[in-house]
């Protein structure tokens, strides 16, 4: 293995709760109640896939407006910084020391990706930055991880994909990468247990397994 590709929201930074908070706030303002299953459908994805889930649950023909409004609200909340998840520095320092090339591949806009990593002083660890806005199909389609592996110059099968969501881990194994799940808001399901190389409580435990 020579490459490592990380999601951002809910994996590197503790921001997924902000997205859910604001989606629920917007829903309440529109008189909509989101189901318990909503995080499973929306976490980790973007583009057409996110629009489909939002259209379905917000009963709207303009889901892109809901996503744009939520993104703006989360962007404002993140101005004061969002803390790193446990084990982030440990695994990034370990991978860099072991000679890995490292990418972040997130459904978030590029400005949010770069700002959040910069504010937490971890931007320097990454060789490549890929936003979901750069691919035709969002997670669980494999597009973003295939692009990340291409930019790293490493075959997908030689890349770890580290994710917190079901959509993200599915995108990882569909890309041919070796997927690892660090659950955040969404617990692993049978497919994740079957296809993931490992499921760990935090990135520190994931690094222990990778370096073993």
Backbone as a chain_set.jsonl record, in Angstrom:
{"seq": "XXXXXXXXXXXXXXXXXXXXXXXXXXXXXXXXXXXXXXXXXXXXXXXXXXXXXXXXXXXXXXXXXXXXXXXXXXXXXXXXXXXXXXXXXXXXXXXXXXXXXXXXXXXXXXXXXXXXXXXXXXXXXXXXXXXXXXXXXXXXXXXXXXXXXXXXXXXXXXXXXXXXXXXXXXXXXXXXXXXXXXXXXXXXXXXXXXXXXXXXXXXXXXXXXXXX", "coords": {"N": [[0.845, -1.191, 0.0], [0.535, 2.179, -0.879], [-0.743, 4.611, -0.894], [-3.034, 6.898, 0.713], [-6.316, 7.885, 1.244], [-8.441, 10.285, 2.437], [-11.685, 11.025, 3.704], [-13.352, 14.076, 4.752], [-15.431, 15.57, 6.408], [-16.719, 14.565, 9.466], [-14.826, 12.623, 9.695], [-12.06, 13.56, 9.572], [-12.541, 16.083, 10.678], [-14.803, 17.288, 13.198], [-17.466, 17.805, 12.035], [-19.794, 16.81, 10.923], [-22.04, 16.762, 12.514], [-22.803, 19.412, 12.532], [-23.77, 19.774, 9.936], [-26.008, 18.061, 10.015], [-27.481, 19.307, 12.031], [-28.127, 21.77, 10.823], [-29.488, 20.959, 8.496], [-31.764, 19.838, 9.695], [-32.76, 22.105, 10.96], [-33.444, 23.746, 8.776], [-35.362, 22.105, 7.631], [-37.324, 22.122, 9.651], [-38.08, 24.801, 9.548], [-39.445, 24.741, 7.196], [-41.569, 23.235, 7.768], [-41.172, 20.512, 7.742], [-40.445, 17.196, 8.75], [-37.615, 15.387, 9.264], [-36.677, 11.994, 8.61], [-35.454, 9.311, 10.754], [-33.685, 7.877, 9.266], [-32.403, 9.699, 7.662], [-29.636, 10.7, 8.024], [-28.187, 8.42, 7.137], [-28.709, 8.434, 4.422], [-27.773, 10.886, 3.447], [-25.252, 11.514, 4.522], [-21.891, 11.808, 3.644], [-22.274, 11.904, 0.905], [-22.888, 13.663, -2.232], [-23.689, 16.085, -4.831], [-25.673, 14.782, -7.477], [-26.699, 12.628, -6.064], [-27.037, 13.579, -3.43], [-28.845, 15.623, -3.995], [-31.065, 14.127, -4.843], [-31.843, 12.82, -2.461], [-32.48, 15.042, -0.891], [-34.532, 16.242, -2.377], [-36.455, 14.308, -2.114], [-36.976, 14.189, 0.689], [-37.379, 16.823, 1.497], [-39.421, 17.54, -0.086], [-39.271, 19.025, -2.518], [-38.704, 20.727, -5.643], [-36.394, 21.95, -6.08], [-33.82, 21.011, -4.922], [-31.171, 21.746, -4.888], [-31.1, 24.303, -3.877], [-31.696, 23.94, -1.191], [-29.434, 22.505, -0.38], [-27.475, 24.415, -0.926], [-28.2, 26.447, 0.873], [-27.888, 25.133, 3.333], [-25.143, 24.561, 3.207], [-24.094, 27.17, 3.248], [-24.837, 27.978, 5.812], [-23.457, 26.133, 7.434], [-20.878, 26.756, 6.656], [-20.64, 29.333, 7.758], [-20.828, 28.716, 10.488], [-18.495, 27.314, 10.793], [-16.562, 29.207, 10.758], [-15.326, 29.871, 13.148], [-13.794, 27.721, 13.562], [-13.466, 24.138, 13.527], [-13.131, 21.325, 15.535], [-10.524, 18.797, 15.32], [-11.0, 15.287, 14.757], [-10.454, 12.482, 16.993], [-7.143, 11.12, 16.901], [-6.267, 12.072, 14.44], [-3.874, 13.605, 13.871], [-1.958, 11.751, 14.65], [-2.266, 9.553, 12.836], [-1.81, 10.824, 10.381], [0.795, 11.825, 10.655], [2.08, 9.387, 11.006], [1.577, 8.027, 8.553], [2.793, 9.794, 6.747], [5.436, 9.655, 7.64], [5.941, 7.039, 6.945], [6.156, 7.164, 4.262], [3.925, 7.376, 2.619], [1.776, 8.689, 0.028], [-0.71, 11.158, 0.284], [-4.152, 11.989, 0.196], [-7.046, 14.137, 0.372], [-10.45, 13.572, -0.052], [-13.359, 14.887, -0.465], [-16.901, 15.514, -0.248], [-17.49, 18.136, 0.173], [-17.284, 21.68, -0.751], [-14.312, 23.01, -2.349], [-13.155, 25.298, -1.128], [-14.051, 25.105, 1.511], [-12.871, 22.709, 2.266], [-10.062, 23.251, 2.112], [-9.864, 25.418, 3.907], [-10.763, 24.369, 6.409], [-8.852, 22.373, 6.91], [-6.546, 23.899, 6.931], [-7.016, 25.633, 9.106], [-6.791, 23.872, 11.169], [-4.182, 23.191, 11.086], [-3.277, 20.995, 9.538], [-3.157, 20.847, 6.848], [-0.76, 20.671, 5.502], [-0.022, 18.007, 5.43], [-1.175, 16.799, 3.242], [-1.051, 15.717, -0.123], [-2.744, 15.954, -2.28], [-5.911, 17.453, -3.086], [-9.269, 16.897, -3.351], [-12.448, 17.754, -4.434], [-15.938, 16.956, -4.239], [-17.274, 18.371, -6.137], [-15.848, 18.128, -8.418], [-16.35, 15.831, -9.793], [-18.55, 13.703, -11.738], [-20.383, 12.019, -10.52], [-21.526, 11.602, -7.233], [-20.494, 10.152, -4.036], [-22.315, 7.222, -3.215], [-21.004, 6.403, -5.565], [-17.91, 5.54, -7.193], [-16.35, 7.575, -8.212], [-14.941, 9.869, -7.061], [-12.886, 8.782, -5.543], [-11.483, 7.312, -7.399], [-10.535, 9.415, -8.953], [-8.93, 10.667, -7.031], [-6.963, 8.685, -6.534], [-5.817, 8.612, -9.069], [-4.699, 11.182, -9.235], [-2.873, 11.014, -7.185], [-1.169, 9.307, -8.381], [-1.144, 6.58, -8.02], [-2.194, 3.196, -8.179], [-5.65, 2.348, -7.567], [-6.013, -0.001, -6.012], [-3.832, 0.022, -4.393], [-4.293, 1.865, -2.491], [-5.436, 3.07, 0.627], [-8.72, 3.832, 1.723], [-10.235, 5.995, 3.877], [-13.039, 6.437, 5.793], [-16.105, 7.754, 7.241], [-18.741, 7.269, 6.714], [-21.486, 5.273, 5.341], [-22.052, 5.659, 2.625], [-19.6, 6.67, 1.801], [-17.718, 4.6, 2.419], [-18.687, 2.613, 0.739], [-18.232, 3.8, -1.757], [-15.466, 3.731, -1.665], [-14.737, 0.923, -1.662], [-15.906, 0.202, -4.05], [-14.339, 1.573, -5.807], [-12.143, 0.03, -5.85], [-10.314, 0.334, -3.904], [-8.815, -0.177, -0.626], [-10.946, -0.239, 1.887], [-11.593, 1.497, 4.929], [-13.578, 1.917, 7.783], [-14.516, 4.443, 10.016], [-16.805, 4.858, 12.131], [-19.114, 7.559, 12.532], [-21.723, 9.372, 12.789], [-23.298, 7.452, 11.676], [-23.844, 4.029, 12.023], [-21.972, 1.007, 11.156], [-23.173, -1.16, 8.541], [-24.352, -4.382, 7.308], [-23.186, -4.623, 4.762], [-20.969, -2.927, 4.947], [-19.507, -4.258, 6.924], [-18.89, -6.532, 5.539], [-17.382, -5.681, 3.308], [-15.445, -3.809, 4.11], [-12.015, -3.403, 4.975], [-11.383, -2.999, 7.573], [-13.025, -1.92, 10.621], [-13.031, 0.654, 12.862], [-12.85, 2.336, 16.09], [-11.659, 4.849, 16.132], [-9.251, 7.003, 14.452], [-6.718, 6.576, 15.44], [-6.699, 3.909, 16.278], [-7.097, 2.751, 13.798], [-4.675, 3.391, 12.546], [-2.892, 1.878, 14.088], [-3.601, -0.671, 13.191], [-3.038, -0.519, 10.453], [-0.262, -0.117, 10.387], [0.686, -2.42, 11.478]], "CA": [[0.0, 0.0, 0.0], [1.372, 3.381, -1.018], [-1.538, 5.82, -0.838], [-4.12, 6.978, 1.692], [-7.288, 8.902, 0.837], [-9.308, 10.576, 3.57], [-12.826, 11.911, 3.711], [-13.112, 15.151, 5.718], [-16.493, 15.792, 7.396], [-17.04, 13.406, 10.279], [-13.658, 11.74, 9.798], [-10.935, 14.392, 9.997], [-13.053, 17.149, 11.545], [-16.075, 16.933, 13.823], [-18.396, 18.747, 11.412], [-21.01, 16.19, 10.399], [-23.162, 17.16, 13.37], [-23.244, 20.745, 12.097], [-24.591, 19.579, 8.741], [-27.303, 17.509, 10.42], [-28.168, 20.364, 12.781], [-28.676, 22.782, 9.921], [-30.516, 20.329, 7.661], [-32.98, 19.716, 10.5], [-33.294, 23.452, 11.187], [-34.088, 24.17, 7.528], [-36.571, 21.287, 7.495], [-38.322, 22.622, 10.592], [-38.578, 26.076, 9.028], [-40.33, 24.447, 6.066], [-42.633, 22.357, 8.226], [-40.822, 19.142, 7.357], [-39.748, 16.389, 9.749], [-36.715, 14.438, 8.602], [-36.723, 10.681, 9.252], [-34.247, 8.824, 11.425], [-32.79, 7.349, 8.23], [-31.836, 10.777, 6.849], [-28.162, 10.711, 7.995], [-27.664, 7.324, 6.314], [-28.869, 8.755, 3.012], [-27.107, 12.122, 3.035], [-23.868, 11.61, 4.991], [-20.823, 11.34, 2.773], [-22.539, 12.009, -0.52], [-23.025, 15.013, -2.772], [-24.119, 16.123, -6.221], [-26.98, 14.235, -7.841], [-27.17, 11.733, -5.011], [-27.538, 14.42, -2.35], [-30.044, 16.311, -4.498], [-32.177, 13.174, -4.862], [-32.296, 12.627, -1.083], [-33.096, 16.285, -0.423], [-35.805, 16.405, -3.087], [-37.394, 13.337, -1.555], [-37.344, 14.458, 2.079], [-37.842, 18.208, 1.654], [-40.572, 17.705, -0.983], [-38.951, 20.22, -3.299], [-38.157, 20.56, -6.994], [-35.132, 22.699, -6.129], [-32.988, 20.546, -3.801], [-29.881, 22.439, -4.88], [-31.241, 25.482, -3.021], [-31.591, 23.462, 0.186], [-28.028, 22.186, -0.142], [-26.732, 25.678, -0.923], [-28.494, 27.144, 2.121], [-27.241, 24.408, 4.424], [-23.7, 24.773, 3.068], [-23.778, 28.531, 3.702], [-24.971, 28.023, 7.272], [-22.346, 25.392, 8.016], [-19.691, 27.558, 6.372], [-20.606, 30.408, 8.75], [-20.541, 28.121, 11.792], [-17.116, 26.838, 10.806], [-15.643, 30.354, 10.779], [-14.577, 29.851, 14.403], [-13.007, 26.493, 13.61], [-14.091, 22.871, 13.89], [-12.025, 20.512, 16.07], [-10.149, 17.54, 14.696], [-11.439, 14.054, 15.389], [-9.33, 11.807, 17.666], [-6.188, 10.317, 16.148], [-5.95, 12.613, 13.116], [-2.446, 13.929, 13.734], [-1.182, 10.521, 14.798], [-2.264, 8.762, 11.607], [-1.197, 11.597, 9.301], [2.24, 11.813, 10.881], [2.551, 8.029, 10.773], [1.558, 7.749, 7.118], [3.822, 10.614, 6.101], [6.724, 9.085, 8.009], [6.101, 5.758, 6.256], [6.337, 7.417, 2.841], [2.67, 7.39, 1.864], [1.181, 9.883, -0.556], [-1.976, 11.307, 1.001], [-5.13, 12.899, -0.409], [-8.361, 14.28, 0.978], [-11.48, 13.52, -1.089], [-14.558, 15.241, 0.292], [-18.027, 16.062, -1.004], [-17.587, 19.57, 0.453], [-16.608, 22.577, -1.701], [-12.867, 23.085, -2.149], [-12.767, 26.343, -0.177], [-14.296, 24.585, 2.854], [-11.858, 21.687, 2.534], [-8.761, 23.861, 2.381], [-9.926, 26.265, 5.101], [-10.85, 23.558, 7.615], [-7.567, 21.72, 7.142], [-5.574, 24.952, 7.259], [-7.281, 26.139, 10.453], [-6.356, 22.854, 12.128], [-2.744, 22.972, 10.879], [-2.978, 19.677, 8.979], [-3.162, 20.942, 5.388], [0.576, 20.345, 5.007], [0.149, 16.561, 5.295], [-1.86, 16.284, 2.061], [-0.467, 15.964, -1.442], [-3.81, 16.279, -3.229], [-7.193, 17.86, -2.517], [-10.299, 16.651, -4.355], [-13.813, 18.076, -4.015], [-16.988, 16.258, -4.967], [-17.72, 19.213, -7.254], [-14.995, 17.849, -9.577], [-16.722, 14.558, -10.424], [-19.927, 13.658, -12.229], [-21.24, 11.257, -9.609], [-21.088, 11.633, -5.844], [-20.509, 8.913, -3.282], [-21.472, 6.023, -3.181], [-20.259, 6.121, -6.798], [-16.476, 5.533, -6.874], [-15.651, 8.578, -9.018], [-14.032, 10.774, -6.353], [-11.698, 8.04, -5.106], [-10.715, 7.01, -8.614], [-9.816, 10.646, -9.296], [-7.888, 10.874, -6.019], [-5.866, 7.743, -6.804], [-5.154, 9.064, -10.301], [-3.873, 12.359, -8.929], [-1.738, 10.564, -6.37], [-0.296, 8.5, -9.224], [-1.067, 5.261, -7.403], [-3.379, 2.399, -8.505], [-6.621, 2.312, -6.459], [-5.837, -1.163, -5.146], [-2.721, 0.291, -3.484], [-4.69, 3.006, -1.668], [-6.438, 2.995, 1.675], [-9.743, 4.874, 1.799], [-10.716, 6.09, 5.256], [-14.349, 7.071, 5.72], [-16.989, 7.586, 8.398], [-20.119, 7.04, 6.276], [-21.76, 4.12, 4.499], [-21.868, 6.078, 1.24], [-18.175, 6.82, 1.542], [-17.016, 3.317, 2.38], [-19.103, 1.917, -0.487], [-17.471, 4.406, -2.852], [-14.093, 3.257, -1.561], [-14.515, -0.442, -2.156], [-16.278, 0.145, -5.466], [-13.198, 2.095, -6.559], [-11.068, -0.958, -5.811], [-9.407, 0.663, -2.813], [-9.0, -0.934, 0.61], [-11.746, 0.701, 2.675], [-11.639, 1.448, 6.392], [-14.657, 2.753, 8.309], [-14.454, 4.986, 11.376], [-18.179, 5.361, 12.215], [-19.388, 8.807, 13.25], [-23.155, 9.417, 13.072], [-23.961, 6.297, 11.067], [-23.145, 2.781, 12.353], [-21.743, 0.117, 10.01], [-24.21, -2.139, 8.217], [-23.792, -5.666, 6.888], [-22.317, -4.426, 3.594], [-19.697, -2.365, 5.427], [-18.773, -5.327, 7.618], [-18.427, -7.498, 4.537], [-16.452, -5.137, 2.327], [-14.363, -3.004, 4.684], [-10.848, -4.102, 5.488], [-11.488, -2.899, 9.029], [-13.902, -0.912, 11.208], [-12.343, 1.016, 14.089], [-13.516, 3.43, 16.81], [-11.026, 6.13, 15.832], [-8.147, 6.917, 13.499], [-5.54, 6.03, 16.118], [-6.802, 2.441, 16.193], [-6.904, 2.402, 12.389], [-3.25, 3.457, 12.268], [-2.272, 0.706, 14.713], [-3.844, -1.825, 12.335], [-2.346, -0.311, 9.176], [1.203, -0.244, 10.506], [1.019, -3.737, 12.042]], "C": [[0.883, 1.245, 0.0], [0.601, 4.688, -0.9], [-2.614, 5.733, 0.226], [-5.016, 8.147, 1.314], [-8.302, 9.064, 1.962], [-10.531, 11.377, 3.155], [-12.513, 13.042, 4.702], [-14.191, 15.224, 6.792], [-16.838, 14.509, 8.139], [-15.899, 12.432, 10.448], [-12.442, 12.51, 10.302], [-11.388, 15.486, 10.956], [-14.45, 16.785, 12.025], [-17.178, 17.876, 13.343], [-19.714, 18.141, 10.963], [-22.237, 16.569, 11.223], [-23.685, 18.541, 12.999], [-24.15, 20.633, 10.877], [-25.97, 19.053, 9.118], [-28.127, 18.548, 11.177], [-28.847, 21.346, 11.845], [-29.694, 22.199, 8.949], [-31.838, 20.229, 8.43], [-33.603, 21.086, 10.777], [-34.036, 23.956, 9.95], [-35.387, 23.393, 7.324], [-37.674, 21.817, 8.408], [-38.932, 23.937, 10.111], [-39.559, 25.879, 7.88], [-41.483, 23.524, 6.464], [-42.428, 20.906, 7.888], [-40.128, 18.461, 8.531], [-38.905, 15.35, 9.026], [-36.724, 13.103, 9.345], [-35.395, 10.309, 9.904], [-33.223, 8.344, 10.407], [-32.059, 8.433, 7.445], [-30.307, 10.802, 6.861], [-27.572, 9.615, 7.124], [-27.682, 7.68, 4.833], [-28.006, 9.92, 2.565], [-25.628, 12.171, 3.419], [-22.905, 11.037, 3.957], [-21.061, 11.523, 1.3], [-22.686, 13.462, -0.941], [-23.573, 14.943, -4.182], [-25.512, 15.56, -6.418], [-27.558, 13.363, -6.73], [-27.73, 12.521, -3.833], [-28.817, 15.133, -2.768], [-31.252, 15.385, -4.484], [-32.734, 12.969, -3.458], [-33.01, 13.872, -0.565], [-34.436, 16.525, -1.096], [-36.866, 15.515, -2.466], [-37.874, 13.755, -0.169], [-37.823, 15.888, 2.321], [-39.017, 18.526, 0.733], [-40.413, 18.963, -1.844], [-38.442, 19.844, -4.685], [-36.829, 21.298, -7.146], [-34.227, 22.285, -4.967], [-31.642, 21.245, -3.735], [-29.926, 23.683, -4.006], [-31.15, 25.101, -1.549], [-30.132, 23.184, 0.527], [-27.188, 23.454, -0.068], [-26.95, 26.428, 0.385], [-27.815, 26.462, 3.301], [-25.731, 24.618, 4.395], [-23.295, 26.143, 3.576], [-23.848, 28.632, 5.222], [-23.813, 27.306, 7.951], [-21.041, 26.163, 7.829], [-19.54, 28.658, 7.413], [-20.258, 29.863, 10.132], [-19.086, 27.691, 11.908], [-16.094, 27.974, 10.846], [-14.768, 30.352, 12.035], [-13.744, 28.584, 14.568], [-13.816, 25.292, 14.062], [-12.984, 21.934, 14.354], [-11.764, 19.249, 15.257], [-10.752, 16.369, 15.467], [-10.222, 13.364, 16.035], [-8.448, 11.014, 16.702], [-5.754, 10.882, 14.815], [-4.458, 12.868, 12.952], [-1.586, 12.676, 13.795], [-1.117, 9.755, 13.485], [-1.611, 9.522, 10.459], [0.318, 11.626, 9.446], [2.821, 10.427, 10.603], [2.627, 7.685, 9.297], [2.644, 8.536, 6.389], [5.209, 10.049, 6.4], [7.012, 7.771, 7.307], [6.188, 5.917, 4.74], [5.075, 7.38, 1.998], [2.43, 8.733, 1.191], [-0.263, 9.943, -0.073], [-2.864, 12.331, 0.299], [-6.335, 13.035, 0.511], [-9.36, 14.332, -0.17], [-12.826, 13.673, -0.403], [-15.647, 15.764, -0.624], [-18.174, 17.57, -0.804], [-16.919, 20.398, -0.644], [-15.129, 22.726, -1.352], [-12.477, 24.154, -1.13], [-12.984, 25.89, 1.264], [-13.252, 23.538, 3.234], [-10.541, 22.341, 2.952], [-8.783, 24.679, 3.664], [-9.94, 25.425, 6.375], [-9.53, 22.866, 7.933], [-6.502, 22.733, 7.552], [-5.757, 25.431, 8.699], [-6.85, 25.15, 11.524], [-4.895, 22.451, 11.944], [-2.415, 21.563, 10.392], [-2.948, 19.699, 7.45], [-1.845, 20.455, 4.797], [0.774, 18.852, 4.783], [-0.371, 16.019, 3.963], [-1.164, 16.696, 0.768], [-1.515, 16.416, -2.443], [-5.11, 16.571, -2.488], [-8.25, 17.716, -3.607], [-11.659, 16.942, -3.74], [-14.803, 17.287, -4.852], [-17.523, 17.054, -6.135], [-16.932, 18.905, -8.53], [-15.374, 16.571, -10.314], [-18.2, 14.555, -10.784], [-20.868, 13.017, -11.231], [-20.667, 11.277, -8.204], [-21.065, 10.241, -5.23], [-21.977, 8.497, -3.078], [-20.846, 5.609, -4.51], [-18.766, 6.265, -6.503], [-15.676, 6.685, -7.471], [-14.593, 9.369, -8.256], [-12.764, 10.051, -5.909], [-10.853, 7.575, -6.282], [-9.912, 8.235, -9.049], [-8.681, 10.903, -8.312], [-6.694, 9.955, -6.261], [-5.088, 8.158, -8.045], [-4.232, 10.237, -10.011], [-2.694, 12.011, -8.039], [-0.733, 9.791, -7.2], [-0.113, 7.094, -8.713], [-2.317, 4.466, -7.786], [-4.341, 2.329, -7.323], [-6.394, 1.162, -5.488], [-4.65, -1.013, -4.186], [-3.007, 1.485, -2.584], [-5.669, 2.585, -0.577], [-7.464, 4.102, 1.425], [-10.29, 4.859, 3.219], [-11.955, 6.968, 5.274], [-15.128, 6.853, 7.013], [-18.392, 7.159, 7.997], [-20.255, 5.775, 5.44], [-21.586, 4.459, 3.033], [-20.39, 6.162, 0.881], [-17.435, 5.504, 1.474], [-17.408, 2.525, 1.137], [-18.36, 2.47, -1.694], [-16.034, 3.907, -2.857], [-13.893, 1.861, -2.101], [-14.946, -0.601, -3.607], [-15.162, 0.686, -6.36], [-12.052, 1.09, -6.632], [-10.042, -0.669, -4.746], [-9.686, -0.24, -1.612], [-9.658, 0.001, 1.622], [-11.673, 0.41, 4.172], [-12.755, 2.388, 6.844], [-14.373, 3.134, 9.753], [-15.838, 5.603, 11.615], [-18.284, 6.645, 13.032], [-20.868, 8.828, 13.629], [-23.877, 8.155, 12.631], [-23.19, 5.019, 11.403], [-22.925, 1.927, 11.11], [-22.93, -0.811, 9.798], [-23.544, -3.419, 7.742], [-22.836, -5.525, 5.705], [-20.96, -3.876, 4.012], [-18.866, -3.441, 6.114], [-18.188, -6.326, 6.627], [-17.28, -6.948, 3.699], [-15.285, -4.346, 2.917], [-13.221, -3.892, 5.164], [-10.88, -4.099, 7.005], [-12.447, -1.801, 9.429], [-13.35, -0.624, 12.594], [-13.033, 2.194, 14.774], [-12.919, 4.8, 16.538], [-9.831, 5.904, 14.911], [-6.862, 6.387, 14.135], [-5.538, 4.505, 16.042], [-6.606, 1.972, 14.752], [-5.41, 2.398, 12.053], [-2.509, 2.277, 12.881], [-2.417, -0.522, 13.797], [-3.084, -1.713, 11.026], [-0.845, -0.592, 9.307], [1.645, -1.62, 11.013], [1.636, -4.666, 10.972]], "O": [[1.841, 1.352, 0.766], [1.204, 5.758, -0.814], [-3.053, 4.645, 0.598], [-4.54, 9.26, 1.09], [-8.938, 8.099, 2.385], [-10.43, 12.301, 2.348], [-11.512, 12.973, 5.415], [-13.911, 14.969, 7.963], [-17.199, 13.5, 7.533], [-15.986, 11.509, 11.258], [-11.862, 12.162, 11.33], [-10.701, 15.784, 11.934], [-15.186, 16.067, 11.349], [-17.748, 18.639, 14.123], [-20.656, 18.87, 10.654], [-23.34, 16.683, 10.689], [-24.878, 18.812, 13.136], [-25.173, 21.313, 10.79], [-26.982, 19.533, 8.609], [-29.337, 18.65, 10.977], [-30.004, 21.713, 12.049], [-30.667, 22.87, 8.607], [-32.903, 20.506, 7.879], [-34.826, 21.216, 10.825], [-35.124, 24.523, 10.06], [-36.392, 23.958, 6.894], [-38.823, 21.946, 7.987], [-40.135, 24.164, 10.245], [-40.401, 26.738, 7.618], [-42.268, 23.089, 5.621], [-43.39, 20.148, 7.759], [-39.32, 19.079, 9.224], [-39.426, 14.534, 8.266], [-36.774, 13.08, 10.574], [-34.358, 10.915, 9.636], [-32.02, 8.4, 10.663], [-31.182, 8.12, 6.64], [-29.711, 10.918, 5.79], [-26.57, 9.837, 6.443], [-26.792, 7.286, 4.079], [-27.55, 9.945, 1.422], [-24.832, 12.799, 2.721], [-23.087, 9.924, 3.464], [-20.145, 11.32, 0.503], [-22.619, 14.373, -0.116], [-23.887, 13.86, -4.676], [-26.42, 15.824, -5.63], [-28.765, 13.367, -6.491], [-28.781, 12.171, -3.295], [-29.762, 15.233, -1.985], [-32.354, 15.817, -4.145], [-33.951, 12.946, -3.271], [-34.027, 13.768, 0.121], [-35.382, 16.967, -0.445], [-38.021, 15.911, -2.312], [-39.07, 13.679, 0.114], [-38.59, 16.135, 3.251], [-39.549, 19.636, 0.758], [-41.286, 19.829, -1.889], [-37.834, 18.791, -4.879], [-36.215, 21.273, -8.213], [-33.9, 23.112, -4.116], [-31.034, 21.335, -2.668], [-28.904, 24.083, -3.449], [-30.593, 25.849, -0.746], [-29.649, 23.576, 1.589], [-26.286, 23.553, 0.764], [-26.007, 26.982, 0.949], [-27.239, 27.124, 4.164], [-25.11, 24.828, 5.437], [-22.278, 26.28, 4.255], [-23.017, 29.292, 5.845], [-23.252, 27.806, 8.926], [-20.206, 26.215, 8.731], [-18.437, 28.896, 7.904], [-19.482, 30.476, 10.865], [-18.514, 27.703, 12.998], [-14.893, 27.726, 10.956], [-13.614, 30.777, 11.995], [-13.075, 28.396, 15.584], [-14.733, 25.412, 14.875], [-11.993, 21.759, 13.645], [-12.655, 18.711, 14.601], [-10.982, 16.455, 16.673], [-9.084, 13.64, 15.654], [-8.943, 10.328, 15.807], [-4.959, 10.257, 14.113], [-3.849, 12.396, 11.993], [-0.598, 12.558, 13.071], [-0.036, 9.347, 13.06], [-0.921, 8.915, 9.64], [1.042, 11.469, 8.462], [3.908, 10.3, 10.04], [3.619, 7.12, 8.836], [3.33, 8.001, 5.518], [6.057, 9.974, 5.512], [8.17, 7.415, 7.091], [6.282, 4.927, 4.014], [5.158, 7.356, 0.77], [2.824, 9.779, 1.706], [-0.956, 8.927, -0.024], [-2.403, 13.387, -0.134], [-6.609, 12.156, 1.327], [-9.149, 15.048, -1.149], [-13.365, 12.723, 0.164], [-15.363, 16.382, -1.651], [-18.914, 18.216, -1.545], [-16.083, 19.883, -1.386], [-14.743, 22.584, -0.192], [-11.556, 23.937, -0.342], [-12.202, 26.242, 2.148], [-12.803, 23.484, 4.379], [-9.981, 22.027, 4.003], [-7.823, 24.641, 4.435], [-9.214, 25.727, 7.321], [-9.134, 22.784, 9.096], [-5.665, 22.457, 8.411], [-4.781, 25.614, 9.427], [-6.576, 25.54, 12.659], [-4.424, 21.496, 12.56], [-1.396, 20.995, 10.782], [-2.733, 18.66, 6.826], [-1.826, 19.887, 3.705], [1.656, 18.463, 4.018], [-0.042, 14.893, 3.59], [-0.752, 17.842, 0.589], [-1.21, 17.181, -3.358], [-5.377, 16.023, -1.419], [-8.143, 18.338, -4.664], [-11.986, 16.442, -2.664], [-14.55, 16.985, -6.019], [-18.155, 16.495, -7.031], [-17.303, 19.368, -9.609], [-14.785, 16.256, -11.349], [-18.997, 15.302, -10.214], [-22.023, 13.425, -11.108], [-19.484, 11.006, -7.997], [-21.551, 9.277, -5.822], [-22.809, 9.357, -2.791], [-20.212, 4.556, -4.578], [-18.396, 7.052, -5.632], [-14.466, 6.771, -7.267], [-13.472, 9.528, -8.739], [-11.684, 10.642, -5.901], [-9.633, 7.459, -6.164], [-8.759, 8.117, -9.462], [-7.59, 11.31, -8.712], [-5.546, 10.396, -6.2], [-3.861, 8.072, -8.078], [-3.102, 10.274, -10.498], [-1.637, 12.637, -8.125], [0.418, 9.626, -6.795], [0.928, 6.475, -8.929], [-3.416, 5.017, -7.724], [-3.892, 2.258, -6.179], [-6.563, 1.326, -4.28], [-4.482, -1.822, -3.275], [-2.094, 2.054, -1.985], [-6.612, 1.836, -0.83], [-7.108, 5.187, 0.965], [-10.755, 3.826, 3.701], [-11.921, 8.112, 4.82], [-14.867, 5.92, 7.772], [-19.165, 6.726, 8.851], [-19.274, 5.266, 4.897], [-21.042, 3.661, 2.269], [-19.984, 5.771, -0.214], [-16.614, 5.298, 0.579], [-16.572, 1.844, 0.544], [-17.909, 1.713, -2.554], [-15.45, 3.686, -3.917], [-12.991, 1.624, -2.904], [-14.41, -1.447, -4.322], [-15.052, 0.304, -7.525], [-11.1, 1.282, -7.389], [-9.011, -1.338, -4.676], [-10.674, -0.974, -1.591], [-9.02, 0.913, 2.148], [-11.688, -0.739, 4.613], [-12.867, 3.512, 6.355], [-14.042, 2.296, 10.592], [-16.024, 6.784, 11.322], [-17.641, 6.801, 14.07], [-21.227, 8.342, 14.701], [-24.943, 7.828, 13.153], [-22.0, 4.929, 11.101], [-23.622, 2.104, 10.111], [-23.607, -1.2, 10.749], [-22.319, -3.535, 7.767], [-21.813, -6.206, 5.637], [-19.926, -4.302, 3.499], [-17.656, -3.522, 5.905], [-17.12, -6.892, 6.856], [-16.318, -7.66, 3.412], [-14.239, -4.229, 2.278], [-13.437, -4.985, 5.689], [-10.464, -5.062, 7.65], [-12.665, -0.856, 8.672], [-13.212, -1.532, 13.414], [-13.726, 2.97, 14.117], [-13.602, 5.812, 16.697], [-9.452, 4.768, 14.627], [-6.016, 5.814, 13.447], [-4.506, 3.889, 15.776], [-6.016, 0.918, 14.514], [-4.933, 1.502, 11.356], [-1.594, 1.732, 12.263], [-1.481, -1.308, 13.647], [-2.542, -2.705, 10.538], [-0.244, -1.227, 8.441], [2.832, -1.947, 10.981], [1.976, -5.811, 11.269]]}, "num_chains": 1, "name": "protein.A"}
